[in-house]
Structure formats: C-alpha cells, structure tokens
Amino acid sequence: MKVLIIYDSVYGNTLRVAEMYQMEFQNRDIDAELVHAERLEWDRYRDVSLVIFGSPTRGFRAMPTIIRSIRTGAKAMKDYRVAIFDTRIETRDIQSKVLRKLMGAFGYGTDHIGKVLKKHGFTPVVTPKGYAVMSAEGPLKPEVAYEVQMDVKALTEHLKV
C-alpha cells in the first residue's frame, strides 16, 4: 500500500499534521509520500492506495490549492480511496459569539473539501478529521499527536479490509 498526503499550510500547523501522518504510516511500514498541493503532479502517482488531503480552515473553507488539486486530479484518482483533515480553531475556543455562530453555520475546511470530493464521485473512507490549534497561528493542541496516531491506525485497519 502507498499513501499520498497532499497538503497546504499557512502557519505550518497543517504541514506538521501531514508530517505526523507520514511518520505514523512509515512506522507501520507503509510508504507515505508528502507533497505540497502547488507541487503536485498527478501523473507521478499511479500506484497509490490512499490519498489524504489536508488544509487549514481559512474563511470557513479549505485552501484553493487543495480544491484545485482535487479538480485537476479527479480522473487520475478514480481508483483511489480518499481521506481528509483540516486544522482549525475549535468552536469552544472562539471568543467572539458572532464568529462562533458563523463557524456553526458555514463549517470548516473538511466540509468544503468533502463537498468537492462528493461532486467528483468520492466519499472519504473515514470520517473527516479536524485537528485543533490554540489560535489562528497555532500551535497545535498537545493532543493532536495522539489523535493522528489513532486516526492512522483506524485508516490502516480500514484499508486492509
């Protein structure tokens, strides 16, 4: 099995999560390659079992580079399984009541990515995951490393089926 992790990052938090994914897959003897969405060349990835898309949540959406990579790669990905994650400020950590309501109404990066994937005929193999940051610029909350470890374990088990 080979895993491709496609990410974009603004403050480095999403990159750190993507690197955690890569390390956890490699710890399970699974080849995992990390590529920034702007540098993605779909024709280089023919033997992939799973594609993971990761983006920070910015303005209730995923990064445009991630969305573009899905749109340009939809045909190349036809046989791939997909998973998605984002980095985000949790609703309970948002001080502004107005912004909390907006987050509840408009959602996070995973919601945006999920809609685009669905439009192209893909359904994530596991529930999309949001990883918490302390503030807009980070850092990641301490529990993220453990969450990634458990999520990779679940993905690995799911892919063996």
N, C-alpha and C positions, 0 to 999 in steps of 0.2 A: 504494500500500500504506500502511496505517496500523497502527501498533503501539501497544498499550495495555500499560503497565507498572504492575502492581498490586503494592504493597509494604507491608510493615510493618517497623518498625525499633525497637530498644530503645535502643542506644547511638549510633545514627547511621551505623553501618557499612553496613547493608543499604540505607539511603537513598543513601549515597554510590555504591554499586554501581549502584543503579537510575538515578541521575543520569548515571553513566558510560554506561550502556546508552542512555539518551535522547540524550546528546550524540553517541555513535557512530552511532546511526541518523540523527540530524539531519545529521551530517557526510556521510552518503550520500544526502542529500535525501529521507529517508523521515520522514514525520510520526510523531512518537513522543510520546505523552502519558503523564505520570506521575501516578498517583493513589494516595493512601493507602487501604488496604483499608477503613478505617472510613468514608471519604467516598465510596465507590464507589456510583454509581447506574447500574446496568446499562442502563437504557433510554436513556441518553445515548450509548451506544456501539454503533451499528448497522453502521457501515462499517469495522469492524476486520478486519485480515487475521491478526494475531498477537496473542495475549495472553501476557504474561510475568508469572509470579508469583514474587515474591522475599520471602524471610523469613529472619530469623536462626534458627539452631538453638537452641532453648531446651528443656532437659529431653528431648533426643532427638527433638523434634518441631518442627513449624512453628508459627507464631503462630496462635491460634484465629481471628483476624480473617481471615487468608488462607484458612483452611479454610471459614469461613462464606461468604466471597465466592465460592468455587467452588460450594458447595452451593446458594447462592441464585441464582447466575448460570448454572448448568448448561444450562438451556433457552435462555437468551439467547446462550450461547456455542456452540450446536450446530454452527455453520458455521465457527467459528474454529479456527485452529491454536494450539497452546499450547507454551510452554517454561517451565522452572522453574530457579530458582537459590536457593541459601542462602548465608549467611555462617556460618563455623564455625571452631573451633579444630581444626587438623589432628591426627589421632591421634598422630602422631610428636611433637607439641608438648605433649601432655598428660603432666604429671609423674606423676600417680597411675596405678599399674598397674591398679588396680581400675577407675578411670574409663575407661582405655584399653580394657579388656575390655568394659565396658558400651557404649561407643561402637561397638565392633565388633559387638556383639550387637543393639543397638537402632537404630543408624543416626543419620541426620541429618535435617534439615528437608526436604530434597528427597525422601527416602524416604517421609516422611509425606504430602507433597503429591502425589507420584506415585501412591500408593495411593488417595487420594481422587479424583484425576482419573480413574484407571482404573475406579473404581467407577461413575463417571458417563459412561464411554464415551470418554474422551480418552487419547491417547498423545502425549507430548511429541515434537515434530518433531526434536529433537536430544537427545543425552544430557544429563540434568540436571547442572548445574554447581554445585560448591561453591567459594566464594572464601574464602581463608584470612585470618584475623585473628591478630594477635600474642597476644592474650589475650582473655578473655571480654568485656572492654570495648573491645577494639581496641587500636591502629588496624589498618587493613587492611595486609596484607603488600605490599611495594613492587611485586611482580609482578602484582598484581590488575589494574591499569590496562591492561597489555598483554594479559592474558588476556581481559578484557572486549572489547577491540578485536578480537582474533582470533575470539571467540565471536560477536560481532555480524556479522563478515564471513561466518562459516560460516552463520549464520541467514539472512542476506541472500541468499546463494547458494542455500541450500536452498529459500527461499521463491520464488525465480524459476523453479524447476522446475515 
